[in-house]
Amino acid sequence: MSKQLWFSVIAYRFIAPPDNFYTFLAFLIPMLIKDVSLLESGQLLNGRDILIQGNRIIKIGRDLSDEPGEELIDGHGQLAIPGLINAHTHLAMTLLRGYADDMELMPWLQEKIWPLEARLTEEDIRWGVKLGCLELIRFGVTCYSDMYYYPDVAANATKETGLRAFISGVIFDMKPEMLGQVEPFVSRWKGDDLIMPTVGPHSVYACSKETLLKAKEIADRHDVIIHTHLSETREEVEGSNLTTGKSPVEYLDTLGMANERLAAAHCVWLSERDCYLLAKGKVNVVNCTVSNLKLASGIAPLNTLMKANVNVCLGTDGASSNNNLNLFEEMKVTAIVQKNAYHTPAAFSAEQIWHLATENAYRAFGLNLGLHAGALADLSLINLKTRPWLYPFSNMVSHLVYSMTGGVDTTIVNGKVLMRDGVIPGEAAILEEAQKRFKRLVSLAE
């Protein structure tokens, strides 16, 4: 450890309580990943070292010297990838996985999901979120954007697992008390190192004009993201045209909400004018291909959006409609579906799809992520020695998008190891409690 760091330790020791001091000390201990492989411009580079100090990547290079006291990770035979972002999900809905399948969206919601959700408690949300965090960690997702009930519970549960997240204070007109809870939630979590609060008006069809404008006012005042569902189904668009004379995108544009602060999930049913307005406003679109296909909601016009220079990223939606949180699967299905939608296999290269889960998402959420000096230390390691589907080493980006059928081996978030060589501390207890919670919910619904 450098002299400057030792000086910081000594100074902090005399002003910090004991618990904070030891947390601070652990934060300062460097981590060195030795002899790992990286991707650069699509090429596989071997024999690199990654030095992490605190929550940042300090340096990447060859033969970085290790010092006594450093946490060493042997990266030989492993591929380091930057953290993936699941840009739209409802994490606690992992508890509802497989409960109601093979139904259209509105009957699925009205007859199955909403009645069960009405029985959810804060503890159900807590364990559902932790179950979802386990799954994200195993798939190399280091950050997610969520919209669901009890946002404080979700934020605390996520922070306990060590993941990074954008948690929405969700708003529905059918539960008017939620609007008054959003701003206090945002105020409580602003400035946290892992949890970024957002404002979550559910959709145009679930929120009045007054509610949407209030949501915008809160987001503007606190400089946070607005997270919403937008133009997910044909029925939603037809309903909006009937009641407002405008598409959902046009309607949000008239309210001044179609801007760079907006993260709009789905965006399946879009006109050319909708695409133009999304591009003009620099709206971030979150495509959820697998969920949209499973619910037969349709296929988003991604090529049209991207040609208009709209920033597009990927989400899985909730595990009750996907039915997993696997962003590798989301990448593959998105590529294949879009190729067929535009009737050419040349559409959507593996590199383009990889960017949707990484660089595009980093831009949407304003995060300095990636494998470079100064970036937040969010990354995963894949053991190439145990992944035959990644051989031969011909085009690793293609392999990650089209061939990655399993999870990662080690996941690091904010400089902290959350899973190492496939082991997540406390995983068994979370799985056991989640199963108990599901059984209780189903028994109440019978």
LOZA-666692 format. One record per residue (C-alpha): residue in one letter; x, y, z. Coordinates in steps of 0.25 Angstrom, whole numbers. Layout:
REM LOZA-666692
<atom code="A" u="X" v="Y" w="Z"/>
...
***
This chain:
REM LOZA-666692
<atom code="M" u="0" v="0" w="0"/>
<atom code="S" u="5" v="14" w="-4"/>
<atom code="K" u="10" v="24" w="7"/>
<atom code="Q" u="-2" v="33" w="3"/>
<atom code="L" u="-12" v="22" w="5"/>
<atom code="W" u="-5" v="19" w="19"/>
<atom code="F" u="-7" v="34" w="23"/>
<atom code="S" u="-21" v="33" w="19"/>
<atom code="V" u="-23" v="21" w="28"/>
<atom code="I" u="-16" v="27" w="40"/>
<atom code="A" u="-24" v="40" w="38"/>
<atom code="Y" u="-37" v="33" w="36"/>
<atom code="R" u="-35" v="24" w="48"/>
<atom code="F" u="-36" v="36" w="58"/>
<atom code="I" u="-49" v="42" w="53"/>
<atom code="A" u="-57" v="29" w="49"/>
<atom code="P" u="-65" v="20" w="58"/>
<atom code="P" u="-58" v="6" w="58"/>
<atom code="D" u="-68" v="-1" w="49"/>
<atom code="N" u="-67" v="10" w="39"/>
<atom code="F" u="-52" v="9" w="40"/>
<atom code="Y" u="-51" v="-5" w="37"/>
<atom code="T" u="-60" v="-4" w="25"/>
<atom code="F" u="-52" v="8" w="20"/>
<atom code="L" u="-39" v="-1" w="22"/>
<atom code="A" u="-45" v="-12" w="14"/>
<atom code="F" u="-49" v="-2" w="3"/>
<atom code="L" u="-34" v="2" w="2"/>
<atom code="I" u="-28" v="-11" w="0"/>
<atom code="P" u="-24" v="-13" w="-15"/>
<atom code="M" u="-29" v="-25" w="-23"/>
<atom code="L" u="-21" v="-30" w="-34"/>
<atom code="I" u="-26" v="-40" w="-45"/>
<atom code="K" u="-14" v="-46" w="-51"/>
<atom code="D" u="-12" v="-52" w="-65"/>
<atom code="V" u="-26" v="-50" w="-70"/>
<atom code="S" u="-32" v="-49" w="-84"/>
<atom code="L" u="-39" v="-37" w="-89"/>
<atom code="L" u="-47" v="-33" w="-102"/>
<atom code="E" u="-42" v="-21" w="-109"/>
<atom code="S" u="-48" v="-17" w="-122"/>
<atom code="G" u="-53" v="-31" w="-123"/>
<atom code="Q" u="-40" v="-37" w="-122"/>
<atom code="L" u="-36" v="-46" w="-110"/>
<atom code="L" u="-24" v="-41" w="-102"/>
<atom code="N" u="-17" v="-50" w="-93"/>
<atom code="G" u="-8" v="-48" w="-81"/>
<atom code="R" u="-14" v="-35" w="-75"/>
<atom code="D" u="-15" v="-31" w="-61"/>
<atom code="I" u="-26" v="-22" w="-55"/>
<atom code="L" u="-22" v="-14" w="-43"/>
<atom code="I" u="-34" v="-9" w="-34"/>
<atom code="Q" u="-34" v="1" w="-23"/>
<atom code="G" u="-46" v="3" w="-15"/>
<atom code="N" u="-58" v="3" w="-25"/>
<atom code="R" u="-50" v="7" w="-37"/>
<atom code="I" u="-41" v="1" w="-48"/>
<atom code="I" u="-27" v="7" w="-46"/>
<atom code="K" u="-19" v="1" w="-57"/>
<atom code="I" u="-20" v="-10" w="-68"/>
<atom code="G" u="-7" v="-15" w="-73"/>
<atom code="R" u="4" v="-26" w="-74"/>
<atom code="D" u="12" v="-31" w="-62"/>
<atom code="L" u="6" v="-22" w="-52"/>
<atom code="S" u="14" v="-24" w="-39"/>
<atom code="D" u="6" v="-29" w="-27"/>
<atom code="E" u="9" v="-24" w="-13"/>
<atom code="P" u="7" v="-31" w="1"/>
<atom code="G" u="-7" v="-30" w="6"/>
<atom code="E" u="-13" v="-29" w="-8"/>
<atom code="E" u="-25" v="-38" w="-11"/>
<atom code="L" u="-20" v="-47" w="-23"/>
<atom code="I" u="-29" v="-53" w="-33"/>
<atom code="D" u="-23" v="-63" w="-42"/>
<atom code="G" u="-29" v="-60" w="-56"/>
<atom code="H" u="-21" v="-70" w="-64"/>
<atom code="G" u="-31" v="-77" w="-74"/>
<atom code="Q" u="-42" v="-67" w="-71"/>
<atom code="L" u="-48" v="-56" w="-79"/>
<atom code="A" u="-52" v="-43" w="-72"/>
<atom code="I" u="-64" v="-36" w="-78"/>
<atom code="P" u="-70" v="-22" w="-73"/>
<atom code="G" u="-82" v="-22" w="-65"/>
<atom code="L" u="-95" v="-24" w="-72"/>
<atom code="I" u="-108" v="-16" w="-69"/>
<atom code="N" u="-122" v="-21" w="-69"/>
<atom code="A" u="-129" v="-8" w="-72"/>
<atom code="H" u="-143" v="-12" w="-69"/>
<atom code="T" u="-148" v="-23" w="-59"/>
<atom code="H" u="-157" v="-25" w="-47"/>
<atom code="L" u="-148" v="-33" w="-39"/>
<atom code="A" u="-157" v="-37" w="-28"/>
<atom code="M" u="-166" v="-44" w="-38"/>
<atom code="T" u="-156" v="-56" w="-38"/>
<atom code="L" u="-165" v="-61" w="-27"/>
<atom code="L" u="-176" v="-62" w="-38"/>
<atom code="R" u="-167" v="-69" w="-48"/>
<atom code="G" u="-176" v="-80" w="-55"/>
<atom code="Y" u="-188" v="-77" w="-47"/>
<atom code="A" u="-196" v="-72" w="-59"/>
<atom code="D" u="-191" v="-75" w="-73"/>
<atom code="D" u="-196" v="-75" w="-88"/>
<atom code="M" u="-206" v="-64" w="-86"/>
<atom code="E" u="-208" v="-50" w="-93"/>
<atom code="L" u="-203" v="-38" w="-85"/>
<atom code="M" u="-216" v="-32" w="-80"/>
<atom code="P" u="-223" v="-45" w="-76"/>
<atom code="W" u="-209" v="-50" w="-70"/>
<atom code="L" u="-209" v="-37" w="-62"/>
<atom code="Q" u="-223" v="-36" w="-58"/>
<atom code="E" u="-226" v="-50" w="-55"/>
<atom code="K" u="-213" v="-56" w="-49"/>
<atom code="I" u="-202" v="-46" w="-46"/>
<atom code="W" u="-210" v="-34" w="-40"/>
<atom code="P" u="-218" v="-43" w="-30"/>
<atom code="L" u="-205" v="-50" w="-25"/>
<atom code="E" u="-198" v="-37" w="-24"/>
<atom code="A" u="-209" v="-31" w="-15"/>
<atom code="R" u="-204" v="-42" w="-5"/>
<atom code="L" u="-189" v="-38" w="-5"/>
<atom code="T" u="-183" v="-33" w="8"/>
<atom code="E" u="-170" v="-25" w="10"/>
<atom code="E" u="-163" v="-38" w="14"/>
<atom code="D" u="-168" v="-45" w="1"/>
<atom code="I" u="-162" v="-34" w="-7"/>
<atom code="R" u="-149" v="-34" w="1"/>
<atom code="W" u="-147" v="-49" w="-2"/>
<atom code="G" u="-152" v="-48" w="-16"/>
<atom code="V" u="-142" v="-37" w="-19"/>
<atom code="K" u="-131" v="-45" w="-13"/>
<atom code="L" u="-134" v="-57" w="-21"/>
<atom code="G" u="-134" v="-48" w="-33"/>
<atom code="C" u="-120" v="-43" w="-29"/>
<atom code="L" u="-114" v="-57" w="-28"/>
<atom code="E" u="-119" v="-59" w="-43"/>
<atom code="L" u="-113" v="-46" w="-48"/>
<atom code="I" u="-100" v="-49" w="-41"/>
<atom code="R" u="-99" v="-62" w="-47"/>
<atom code="F" u="-101" v="-56" w="-61"/>
<atom code="G" u="-91" v="-45" w="-60"/>
<atom code="V" u="-101" v="-34" w="-58"/>
<atom code="T" u="-95" v="-24" w="-49"/>
<atom code="C" u="-106" v="-13" w="-49"/>
<atom code="Y" u="-121" v="-14" w="-52"/>
<atom code="S" u="-133" v="-4" w="-53"/>
<atom code="D" u="-145" v="-8" w="-46"/>
<atom code="M" u="-159" v="-4" w="-44"/>
<atom code="Y" u="-168" v="-10" w="-33"/>
<atom code="Y" u="-175" v="-9" w="-20"/>
<atom code="Y" u="-167" v="-5" w="-7"/>
<atom code="P" u="-155" v="2" w="-13"/>
<atom code="D" u="-148" v="4" w="0"/>
<atom code="V" u="-149" v="-11" w="3"/>
<atom code="A" u="-144" v="-14" w="-11"/>
<atom code="A" u="-132" v="-4" w="-9"/>
<atom code="N" u="-128" v="-9" w="4"/>
<atom code="A" u="-129" v="-24" w="-1"/>
<atom code="T" u="-121" v="-21" w="-13"/>
<atom code="K" u="-110" v="-13" w="-5"/>
<atom code="E" u="-109" v="-25" w="4"/>
<atom code="T" u="-105" v="-34" w="-8"/>
<atom code="G" u="-95" v="-23" w="-13"/>
<atom code="L" u="-102" v="-21" w="-27"/>
<atom code="R" u="-103" v="-7" w="-33"/>
<atom code="A" u="-117" v="-3" w="-36"/>
<atom code="F" u="-127" v="8" w="-41"/>
<atom code="I" u="-139" v="6" w="-33"/>
<atom code="S" u="-152" v="13" w="-36"/>
<atom code="G" u="-162" v="19" w="-27"/>
<atom code="V" u="-174" v="13" w="-35"/>
<atom code="I" u="-187" v="22" w="-38"/>
<atom code="F" u="-201" v="17" w="-41"/>
<atom code="D" u="-213" v="25" w="-41"/>
<atom code="M" u="-221" v="13" w="-35"/>
<atom code="K" u="-212" v="14" w="-23"/>
<atom code="P" u="-211" v="29" w="-21"/>
<atom code="E" u="-203" v="29" w="-8"/>
<atom code="M" u="-191" v="24" w="-16"/>
<atom code="L" u="-189" v="38" w="-22"/>
<atom code="G" u="-187" v="44" w="-9"/>
<atom code="Q" u="-177" v="33" w="-5"/>
<atom code="V" u="-168" v="35" w="-17"/>
<atom code="E" u="-160" v="48" w="-14"/>
<atom code="P" u="-157" v="44" w="0"/>
<atom code="F" u="-151" v="31" w="-5"/>
<atom code="V" u="-143" v="39" w="-15"/>
<atom code="S" u="-138" v="48" w="-4"/>
<atom code="R" u="-134" v="36" w="5"/>
<atom code="W" u="-125" v="29" w="-6"/>
<atom code="K" u="-119" v="40" w="-14"/>
<atom code="G" u="-104" v="40" w="-13"/>
<atom code="D" u="-103" v="25" w="-9"/>
<atom code="D" u="-91" v="18" w="-15"/>
<atom code="L" u="-100" v="6" w="-20"/>
<atom code="I" u="-114" v="10" w="-21"/>
<atom code="M" u="-119" v="21" w="-30"/>
<atom code="P" u="-134" v="25" w="-28"/>
<atom code="T" u="-143" v="28" w="-40"/>
<atom code="V" u="-157" v="32" w="-42"/>
<atom code="G" u="-166" v="21" w="-48"/>
<atom code="P" u="-179" v="26" w="-54"/>
<atom code="H" u="-184" v="12" w="-58"/>
<atom code="S" u="-190" v="16" w="-72"/>
<atom code="V" u="-198" v="26" w="-80"/>
<atom code="Y" u="-210" v="17" w="-78"/>
<atom code="A" u="-208" v="15" w="-63"/>
<atom code="C" u="-205" v="30" w="-60"/>
<atom code="S" u="-213" v="43" w="-62"/>
<atom code="K" u="-207" v="55" w="-68"/>
<atom code="E" u="-206" v="61" w="-55"/>
<atom code="T" u="-199" v="49" w="-49"/>
<atom code="L" u="-189" v="49" w="-61"/>
<atom code="L" u="-186" v="64" w="-59"/>
<atom code="K" u="-184" v="62" w="-44"/>
<atom code="A" u="-174" v="51" w="-47"/>
<atom code="K" u="-167" v="59" w="-57"/>
<atom code="E" u="-166" v="71" w="-47"/>
<atom code="I" u="-160" v="61" w="-36"/>
<atom code="A" u="-150" v="56" w="-46"/>
<atom code="D" u="-146" v="69" w="-51"/>
<atom code="R" u="-144" v="75" w="-37"/>
<atom code="H" u="-135" v="63" w="-33"/>
<atom code="D" u="-129" v="61" w="-46"/>
<atom code="V" u="-132" v="46" w="-47"/>
<atom code="I" u="-137" v="37" w="-58"/>
<atom code="I" u="-152" v="34" w="-61"/>
<atom code="H" u="-154" v="20" w="-63"/>
<atom code="T" u="-167" v="16" w="-70"/>
<atom code="H" u="-174" v="5" w="-79"/>
<atom code="L" u="-177" v="11" w="-93"/>
<atom code="S" u="-185" v="6" w="-105"/>
<atom code="E" u="-183" v="-9" w="-101"/>
<atom code="T" u="-196" v="-14" w="-108"/>
<atom code="R" u="-205" v="-10" w="-119"/>
<atom code="E" u="-217" v="-9" w="-110"/>
<atom code="E" u="-209" v="2" w="-102"/>
<atom code="V" u="-206" v="10" w="-114"/>
<atom code="E" u="-220" v="9" w="-119"/>
<atom code="G" u="-226" v="13" w="-105"/>
<atom code="S" u="-217" v="25" w="-105"/>
<atom code="N" u="-221" v="30" w="-119"/>
<atom code="L" u="-235" v="28" w="-115"/>
<atom code="T" u="-234" v="36" w="-102"/>
<atom code="T" u="-224" v="46" w="-105"/>
<atom code="G" u="-223" v="47" w="-120"/>
<atom code="K" u="-209" v="43" w="-119"/>
<atom code="S" u="-200" v="31" w="-118"/>
<atom code="P" u="-193" v="29" w="-104"/>
<atom code="V" u="-180" v="35" w="-110"/>
<atom code="E" u="-187" v="47" w="-116"/>
<atom code="Y" u="-194" v="49" w="-103"/>
<atom code="L" u="-182" v="49" w="-94"/>
<atom code="D" u="-175" v="58" w="-104"/>
<atom code="T" u="-186" v="68" w="-102"/>
<atom code="L" u="-184" v="67" w="-87"/>
<atom code="G" u="-169" v="70" w="-89"/>
<atom code="M" u="-165" v="56" w="-84"/>
<atom code="A" u="-159" v="50" w="-97"/>
<atom code="N" u="-145" v="54" w="-93"/>
<atom code="E" u="-131" v="49" w="-89"/>
<atom code="R" u="-136" v="47" w="-75"/>
<atom code="L" u="-147" v="36" w="-80"/>
<atom code="A" u="-144" v="21" w="-80"/>
<atom code="A" u="-155" v="15" w="-88"/>
<atom code="A" u="-157" v="0" w="-87"/>
<atom code="H" u="-163" v="-8" w="-98"/>
<atom code="C" u="-166" v="2" w="-109"/>
<atom code="V" u="-172" v="-9" w="-118"/>
<atom code="W" u="-183" v="-2" w="-126"/>
<atom code="L" u="-176" v="11" w="-131"/>
<atom code="S" u="-180" v="19" w="-144"/>
<atom code="E" u="-169" v="26" w="-152"/>
<atom code="R" u="-173" v="39" w="-145"/>
<atom code="D" u="-171" v="32" w="-131"/>
<atom code="C" u="-157" v="28" w="-135"/>
<atom code="Y" u="-154" v="42" w="-139"/>
<atom code="L" u="-159" v="48" w="-126"/>
<atom code="L" u="-151" v="38" w="-118"/>
<atom code="A" u="-139" v="41" w="-126"/>
<atom code="K" u="-141" v="56" w="-125"/>
<atom code="G" u="-143" v="56" w="-110"/>
<atom code="K" u="-131" v="46" w="-108"/>
<atom code="V" u="-140" v="36" w="-101"/>
<atom code="N" u="-134" v="23" w="-96"/>
<atom code="V" u="-141" v="11" w="-101"/>
<atom code="V" u="-141" v="-2" w="-93"/>
<atom code="N" u="-144" v="-14" w="-102"/>
<atom code="C" u="-150" v="-27" w="-95"/>
<atom code="T" u="-150" v="-36" w="-107"/>
<atom code="V" u="-152" v="-50" w="-99"/>
<atom code="S" u="-164" v="-44" w="-91"/>
<atom code="N" u="-170" v="-37" w="-102"/>
<atom code="L" u="-170" v="-50" w="-111"/>
<atom code="K" u="-175" v="-59" w="-99"/>
<atom code="L" u="-187" v="-50" w="-97"/>
<atom code="A" u="-189" v="-48" w="-112"/>
<atom code="S" u="-188" v="-33" w="-111"/>
<atom code="G" u="-180" v="-31" w="-123"/>
<atom code="I" u="-166" v="-28" w="-128"/>
<atom code="A" u="-159" v="-14" w="-126"/>
<atom code="P" u="-154" v="-7" w="-139"/>
<atom code="L" u="-140" v="-7" w="-134"/>
<atom code="N" u="-133" v="-5" w="-147"/>
<atom code="T" u="-142" v="8" w="-150"/>
<atom code="L" u="-139" v="13" w="-136"/>
<atom code="M" u="-124" v="11" w="-137"/>
<atom code="K" u="-124" v="17" w="-151"/>
<atom code="A" u="-130" v="29" w="-145"/>
<atom code="N" u="-119" v="29" w="-134"/>
<atom code="V" u="-128" v="25" w="-123"/>
<atom code="N" u="-120" v="19" w="-111"/>
<atom code="V" u="-125" v="5" w="-109"/>
<atom code="C" u="-122" v="-4" w="-98"/>
<atom code="L" u="-127" v="-18" w="-93"/>
<atom code="G" u="-136" v="-22" w="-81"/>
<atom code="T" u="-142" v="-36" w="-78"/>
<atom code="D" u="-155" v="-31" w="-72"/>
<atom code="G" u="-159" v="-39" w="-59"/>
<atom code="A" u="-157" v="-53" w="-57"/>
<atom code="S" u="-172" v="-56" w="-57"/>
<atom code="S" u="-172" v="-52" w="-72"/>
<atom code="N" u="-158" v="-56" w="-78"/>
<atom code="N" u="-156" v="-66" w="-69"/>
<atom code="N" u="-142" v="-63" w="-66"/>
<atom code="L" u="-132" v="-51" w="-64"/>
<atom code="N" u="-122" v="-56" w="-74"/>
<atom code="L" u="-116" v="-44" w="-82"/>
<atom code="F" u="-108" v="-54" w="-91"/>
<atom code="E" u="-121" v="-61" w="-95"/>
<atom code="E" u="-127" v="-47" w="-97"/>
<atom code="M" u="-116" v="-43" w="-106"/>
<atom code="K" u="-117" v="-56" w="-115"/>
<atom code="V" u="-132" v="-55" w="-116"/>
<atom code="T" u="-132" v="-40" w="-120"/>
<atom code="A" u="-122" v="-42" w="-131"/>
<atom code="I" u="-129" v="-54" w="-137"/>
<atom code="V" u="-143" v="-48" w="-136"/>
<atom code="Q" u="-138" v="-34" w="-142"/>
<atom code="K" u="-131" v="-42" w="-154"/>
<atom code="N" u="-144" v="-48" w="-157"/>
<atom code="A" u="-153" v="-36" w="-155"/>
<atom code="Y" u="-144" v="-28" w="-165"/>
<atom code="H" u="-142" v="-41" w="-174"/>
<atom code="T" u="-127" v="-41" w="-174"/>
<atom code="P" u="-117" v="-48" w="-166"/>
<atom code="A" u="-108" v="-36" w="-168"/>
<atom code="A" u="-116" v="-28" w="-159"/>
<atom code="F" u="-111" v="-26" w="-145"/>
<atom code="S" u="-97" v="-32" w="-143"/>
<atom code="A" u="-92" v="-38" w="-131"/>
<atom code="E" u="-84" v="-25" w="-127"/>
<atom code="Q" u="-96" v="-17" w="-129"/>
<atom code="I" u="-104" v="-26" w="-119"/>
<atom code="W" u="-93" v="-26" w="-109"/>
<atom code="H" u="-93" v="-11" w="-109"/>
<atom code="L" u="-108" v="-11" w="-105"/>
<atom code="A" u="-104" v="-19" w="-92"/>
<atom code="T" u="-92" v="-11" w="-89"/>
<atom code="E" u="-88" v="3" w="-95"/>
<atom code="N" u="-102" v="7" w="-99"/>
<atom code="A" u="-107" v="4" w="-85"/>
<atom code="Y" u="-96" v="11" w="-78"/>
<atom code="R" u="-99" v="23" w="-86"/>
<atom code="A" u="-114" v="22" w="-83"/>
<atom code="F" u="-111" v="22" w="-68"/>
<atom code="G" u="-99" v="31" w="-68"/>
<atom code="L" u="-90" v="21" w="-62"/>
<atom code="N" u="-75" v="21" w="-64"/>
<atom code="L" u="-73" v="6" w="-67"/>
<atom code="G" u="-65" v="-3" w="-76"/>
<atom code="L" u="-51" v="-9" w="-75"/>
<atom code="H" u="-42" v="3" w="-74"/>
<atom code="A" u="-35" v="11" w="-64"/>
<atom code="G" u="-44" v="20" w="-56"/>
<atom code="A" u="-57" v="12" w="-58"/>
<atom code="L" u="-65" v="6" w="-47"/>
<atom code="A" u="-60" v="-7" w="-43"/>
<atom code="D" u="-72" v="-15" w="-48"/>
<atom code="L" u="-68" v="-28" w="-56"/>
<atom code="S" u="-69" v="-43" w="-58"/>
<atom code="L" u="-59" v="-54" w="-61"/>
<atom code="I" u="-63" v="-66" w="-69"/>
<atom code="N" u="-55" v="-79" w="-68"/>
<atom code="L" u="-51" v="-82" w="-82"/>
<atom code="K" u="-46" v="-95" w="-78"/>
<atom code="T" u="-60" v="-100" w="-75"/>
<atom code="R" u="-68" v="-94" w="-86"/>
<atom code="P" u="-67" v="-103" w="-99"/>
<atom code="W" u="-77" v="-94" w="-105"/>
<atom code="L" u="-67" v="-83" w="-106"/>
<atom code="Y" u="-57" v="-91" w="-114"/>
<atom code="P" u="-50" v="-89" w="-123"/>
<atom code="F" u="-45" v="-75" w="-120"/>
<atom code="S" u="-49" v="-69" w="-133"/>
<atom code="N" u="-59" v="-58" w="-130"/>
<atom code="M" u="-61" v="-57" w="-116"/>
<atom code="V" u="-72" v="-45" w="-117"/>
<atom code="S" u="-80" v="-55" w="-126"/>
<atom code="H" u="-78" v="-66" w="-116"/>
<atom code="L" u="-83" v="-57" w="-104"/>
<atom code="V" u="-96" v="-53" w="-112"/>
<atom code="Y" u="-99" v="-66" w="-119"/>
<atom code="S" u="-93" v="-77" w="-111"/>
<atom code="M" u="-92" v="-73" w="-96"/>
<atom code="T" u="-102" v="-83" w="-91"/>
<atom code="G" u="-97" v="-83" w="-76"/>
<atom code="G" u="-94" v="-73" w="-66"/>
<atom code="V" u="-81" v="-66" w="-61"/>
<atom code="D" u="-71" v="-71" w="-51"/>
<atom code="T" u="-67" v="-59" w="-43"/>
<atom code="T" u="-75" v="-45" w="-42"/>
<atom code="I" u="-69" v="-33" w="-36"/>
<atom code="V" u="-77" v="-20" w="-33"/>
<atom code="N" u="-72" v="-7" w="-28"/>
<atom code="G" u="-59" v="-14" w="-25"/>
<atom code="K" u="-65" v="-25" w="-16"/>
<atom code="V" u="-65" v="-40" w="-20"/>
<atom code="L" u="-80" v="-44" w="-20"/>
<atom code="M" u="-78" v="-58" w="-26"/>
<atom code="R" u="-64" v="-65" w="-27"/>
<atom code="D" u="-62" v="-78" w="-35"/>
<atom code="G" u="-77" v="-80" w="-35"/>
<atom code="V" u="-79" v="-78" w="-20"/>
<atom code="I" u="-89" v="-68" w="-14"/>
<atom code="P" u="-88" v="-67" w="1"/>
<atom code="G" u="-102" v="-69" w="7"/>
<atom code="E" u="-109" v="-74" w="-6"/>
<atom code="A" u="-115" v="-86" w="0"/>
<atom code="A" u="-122" v="-78" w="11"/>
<atom code="I" u="-128" v="-69" w="0"/>
<atom code="L" u="-133" v="-80" w="-8"/>
<atom code="E" u="-140" v="-87" w="3"/>
<atom code="E" u="-147" v="-75" w="8"/>
<atom code="A" u="-151" v="-71" w="-6"/>
<atom code="Q" u="-158" v="-85" w="-7"/>
<atom code="K" u="-165" v="-83" w="6"/>
<atom code="R" u="-170" v="-69" w="1"/>
<atom code="F" u="-176" v="-75" w="-12"/>
<atom code="K" u="-183" v="-86" w="-5"/>
<atom code="R" u="-189" v="-76" w="5"/>
<atom code="L" u="-194" v="-67" w="-7"/>
<atom code="V" u="-200" v="-79" w="-15"/>
<atom code="S" u="-207" v="-84" w="-3"/>
<atom code="L" u="-214" v="-71" w="-1"/>
<atom code="A" u="-218" v="-70" w="-15"/>
<atom code="E" u="-225" v="-84" w="-15"/>
***
